[in-house]
Amino acid sequence: MKHFSTEEWIEFVYDAIADSAKQQMHSHLATCRQCKRAVSLWQKVRATAASAGIYEPPQPAVHVAKAAFASAQFGRRRENSRSFVEVLFDSFQQPLTAGARSSVSGIRQMLYRSEPYQVDLQIEAKPGANKLIVTGQLLDLRNPDRPGRDVPVMISNLRGHVVQTVTNEFGEFREEIRSSGDLELKLLGENEKVVIISLRDALGKPSHGVN
């Protein structure tokens, strides 16, 4: 019995063969189990290739992968790859209300600008726990009507505790981290430069350093 070659069966599966040859191959399949198994295999290969192009992994898995990638990228950045950060607002730098004796508060609100983002940041102490709640939102200045979505963010307490996250569809993120007094945020900015926001005594003295 004459068997057709692997190349011919591949062309048969992808409908890239002449009609006359196709009829002969159909007749052959009716009596040959070996070739029928070969055709079944290549049909599965074609179906797998077609489905791979439309597959979308779960969003939580995407976020974890992006955060892990961001961490690796941050680790390879050098000092000269930092992006300039401008402080537009810091609630700890505002004049005290009449009668107030201290500016120390359980909530701190800040607004930063670093191309291409405007970063709205809030830090607050978590009641009953030695943790800080860090909430932020990114606005893409290149498209003011659109948030800075899917941006990897790394948060560190500068004492070995690091939290990785990715902004959601609204450009927002919210994470908790063990409180050490200090805080540092990193995110990828324009031209792969790293935006670094460093806060010393995040909810204590109104002093901070920005890189």
C-alpha positions in Angstrom: 0.0 0.0 0.0 1.4 3.4 -1.0 1.6 5.9 1.9 1.7 9.6 1.5 4.6 11.6 2.9 4.4 13.8 6.1 4.7 16.9 3.9 1.7 15.8 1.8 -0.4 15.2 4.9 0.5 18.6 6.3 -0.6 20.2 3.0 -3.8 18.1 3.2 -4.6 19.3 6.7 -3.9 23.0 5.7 -6.0 22.5 2.6 -3.1 23.4 0.4 -3.2 20.5 -2.1 -4.9 20.0 -5.4 -8.5 18.6 -5.4 -7.5 15.5 -7.4 -4.8 14.5 -4.9 -7.2 15.4 -2.0 -9.7 12.8 -3.3 -7.0 10.1 -3.4 -5.9 10.9 0.1 -9.5 10.8 1.5 -9.8 7.3 -0.1 -6.5 6.3 1.4 -7.6 7.4 4.9 -10.6 5.1 4.8 -8.3 2.0 4.8 -5.1 3.2 6.5 -5.0 3.6 10.3 -1.3 4.7 10.2 -2.0 7.7 8.0 -5.3 8.4 9.8 -3.2 8.8 13.1 -0.8 11.1 11.3 -3.6 13.3 10.0 -5.2 13.4 13.4 -1.8 14.6 14.9 -1.4 17.4 12.4 -5.0 18.5 12.8 -4.3 18.9 16.5 -1.2 20.9 15.7 -3.2 23.2 13.5 -5.9 23.7 16.1 -3.4 24.5 18.8 -1.6 27.0 16.7 -4.9 28.7 15.9 -6.0 28.9 19.5 -2.7 30.2 20.7 -3.2 33.5 18.8 -6.4 34.3 20.6 -5.5 33.1 24.1 -5.5 35.6 26.8 -4.0 34.6 30.2 -5.8 35.6 33.4 -5.2 39.1 34.5 -3.8 38.2 37.9 -1.2 36.0 36.2 -0.3 38.9 33.9 0.1 41.3 36.8 2.4 38.9 38.6 4.5 38.4 35.5 4.8 42.2 34.9 5.7 42.9 38.5 8.4 40.2 38.5 9.8 41.6 35.2 9.7 45.1 36.6 11.7 44.0 39.6 14.4 42.6 37.4 14.5 45.7 35.2 14.7 48.0 38.3 17.7 46.0 39.5 19.6 46.7 36.3 19.1 50.4 36.3 22.0 52.8 37.0 22.1 56.1 38.7 22.0 58.1 35.5 18.8 56.3 34.3 16.7 58.0 37.0 13.9 60.3 36.0 13.6 63.8 37.5 10.7 64.1 40.0 9.0 67.4 40.9 7.0 67.7 44.1 3.7 69.5 43.3 2.0 69.1 46.6 2.8 67.6 50.1 0.3 67.9 52.8 3.1 67.9 55.4 4.5 71.0 53.9 1.2 73.0 54.2 0.9 75.7 56.9 -0.5 74.4 60.2 -4.1 75.1 61.1 -4.5 77.8 63.8 -4.2 76.1 67.2 -2.5 73.0 65.9 0.7 72.0 67.7 2.1 69.5 65.3 2.0 68.5 61.6 2.4 64.8 62.4 -0.6 63.0 61.0 -1.8 59.5 60.3 -2.3 60.4 56.6 0.0 62.1 54.1 -1.0 63.2 50.7 1.4 64.0 47.9 1.4 64.9 44.2 4.4 64.4 42.0 5.2 65.0 38.4 7.8 62.9 36.5 7.5 62.6 32.7 5.3 61.0 31.5 3.3 60.7 34.7 1.6 62.7 37.4 1.6 60.6 40.5 -1.1 61.1 43.2 0.0 59.4 46.4 -1.5 58.8 49.8 0.2 57.1 52.8 -1.7 56.2 55.9 -1.1 54.1 59.0 -3.1 50.9 59.3 -5.0 50.9 62.6 -3.9 48.2 65.0 -1.0 47.1 62.9 2.6 48.1 62.2 1.9 48.7 58.6 1.4 51.5 56.1 -1.3 51.6 53.4 0.1 53.0 50.2 -2.5 54.2 47.7 -1.6 55.8 44.4 -2.9 56.8 40.9 -1.0 57.6 37.8 -2.1 60.0 35.1 -0.4 59.7 31.7 0.5 63.3 30.8 0.8 62.3 27.1 -2.9 61.4 27.2 -4.6 63.4 29.9 -7.9 61.6 29.5 -6.2 58.2 30.0 -4.8 56.8 33.3 -1.4 55.3 33.5 -2.5 51.6 33.4 -0.4 48.4 33.6 2.6 50.3 35.0 4.8 48.1 37.3 5.3 49.6 40.7 7.7 48.4 43.4 7.3 49.6 47.0 10.0 49.1 49.7 10.3 50.0 53.4 14.1 50.1 52.9 14.5 47.4 55.5 14.2 44.4 53.3 10.4 44.3 52.8 9.4 44.8 49.1 5.9 44.7 47.6 5.4 44.5 43.8 2.2 45.5 42.0 0.9 46.8 38.7 -1.6 49.7 38.2 -5.1 48.7 37.2 -7.2 49.9 34.3 -7.8 53.2 36.2 -4.0 53.8 36.9 -4.5 52.9 40.5 -2.7 50.7 43.0 -3.1 50.0 46.7 -0.8 47.9 48.8 0.2 47.4 52.5 3.8 47.2 53.7 5.5 46.8 57.1 6.2 50.2 58.6 9.9 51.1 59.1 9.4 54.8 59.1 10.9 55.1 55.6 9.4 54.3 52.2 10.5 54.2 48.6 8.5 53.7 45.4 9.9 52.9 42.0 8.1 52.8 38.7 9.2 52.8 35.1 8.9 56.2 33.4 9.6 57.6 30.0 12.3 56.0 27.9 12.7 53.2 30.4 13.9 55.6 33.1 13.1 54.7 36.7 11.0 57.1 38.7 12.1 56.9 42.4 10.1 58.5 45.2 11.9 58.3 48.6 10.2 59.4 51.8 12.1 59.6 55.1 9.9 59.5 58.1 6.9 59.0 55.8 4.4 59.8 58.5 6.7 61.6 60.9 8.8 64.6 60.3 7.8 66.6 57.1 11.1 65.9 55.3 11.7 63.8 52.2 14.2 63.1 49.4 13.1 62.6 45.8 15.3 61.1 43.1 
